[in-house]
Every structure is written in C-alpha cells, then in structure tokens.
Amino acid sequence: MESLREIKSAGKIVYLTKPEPNKEFLQSLENRTASAIIDVLLSEADKKTASEIIARTAKKVGIKTSYILNHTVDTLVSTEGTILPLMETVFDVLDKKASGEITLKAAEKLGMNIFDGYVKEKVTEWTTKTWTETIARFVFNPQGTGIVFSEISKDRIVAHVIKCPTPGRAGKAPHLTCPFSYGYARGLWKKAFLEGEVLMGGTMAHGAPTCGFTFYVKADKEHAEMREKIKRYLTKEEEMKLL
C-alpha cells in the first residue's frame, strides 16, 4: 500500500496515512464545504429562513448582499473564512435538531462530492483494502488527516483519527466539527459501499484520545439504531457514552 505506512504495533500490523497537505486540494475542499452547506440549507429550510441565514453570514464575513440570492451564494462560496460563520448562523437561527440534520447531510454530500471529484481509480468492485488505500491517496493524505487503521478485514475497517483538519475549517465547537467529520466519512464510504454503514465511537472533542470510526461493508438493524443515537449525541440532542 504505497499511500499508507505499515508498522507493527502490539504484535500486529497496522496502517497509517501519510499526511501531506496540498494547498490546492484544501482550497477546493473549503469551497466545496461552503457550497454543500448552502445547497442542503436551501433544500431543507424554507426560503425565507435560508435567505436570512445567508444574509447574516454575508454580513459576518463582510461581503455585500445582492437582491439576487444566487449572487450572494456564489460570493460566499468563494470567500475565505465562510464556513465557521455560516455554520454558527445555522445553529443560531434553527433549532438543535434541524441544524444538526443540515450539518450531517451537508457533510455527507461533501464526502460524496470529494469522492466523485478526486478519486481517480476506476474500480469495478470495491474492497475494504482498495478503499483504504485509494481514499488515503486521493483524500486523506492531501487534506492532512492522520489516521491509524487498526483493522482492515473483508467486512469492516476500524480507524482512529489522530490528526483532524476539520476544526480548522468548521470551528472547534464539538457540535459543529464532530457531526461534520462523521457525515464526511460516511459520504466517502457510501459512494463505494452503498449498503454499508459508518459508526463513530468517540471523539477527541468529547475527551477521547482519538476519533474512532468503524466502517461496515454491510449494515444491519443494530447499526441503523446506533447511528441514530450517534447523530443525537453529536448534535447534543442526547447524552450517551459511546462504545
């Protein structure tokens, strides 16, 4: 696996990403993030509320609003530093459940968009091994994400994020960054494994030593139930201890 570093830890082989932040990739990621949030906002919220959020965000970042909404949106997407004030405004204007759903859906949309835009390998049938190596090469390494893959089996991947770039893009508040990281990972996974699921098992923002993810090739009922609990926990709707 050229895009990963292989080491022996506690008597077994684990794989590490090779983070090398790419300026062009990171700029594209920032623009696509803002675009995904606004796209989901416009589809999930009523037009008046969405327009209010966009106008407030424009004021925060110091750009003039246009009576044509799309013009303001285009300017916001191309303006550096838009993501944090945009997400903060979403949470200020909407209730906890609605803002959390928008965050998760926008992040998942971003993950799928990044997959479509940057994964250059033409794979007819994905395996956990090819996904890990390919996403590390085209996504995780250029975005500067440090990940330890402690298990890569035919049915699942267990990953531990030790260096996460999300707080720099979306702010340091757990209710902003954690659901975004979760949705983003799920979007990257579901593009290859449509019937799969991703569960998050603790976050650094909530006191865990790493952000833990388990990627399942095939989801079952228990995974779906756990995912709903994770969503509520990450968006502060429910207090729970993640396993």
Secondary structure as UniProt FT lines:
FT   TURN            2..3
FT   STRAND          4..9
FT   TURN            10..11
FT   STRAND          12..17
FT   HELIX           23..44
FT   HELIX           47..61
FT   HELIX           69..77
FT   TURN            80..81
FT   HELIX           83..93
FT   HELIX           96..118
FT   HELIX           128..135
FT   HELIX           136..140
FT   HELIX           141..143
FT   STRAND          146..152
FT   STRAND          156..163
FT   HELIX           166..170
FT   HELIX           174..190
FT   TURN            191..192
FT   TURN            194..195
FT   STRAND          197..200
FT   HELIX           204..206
FT   STRAND          211..216
FT   HELIX           221..234
FT   TURN            235..236
//
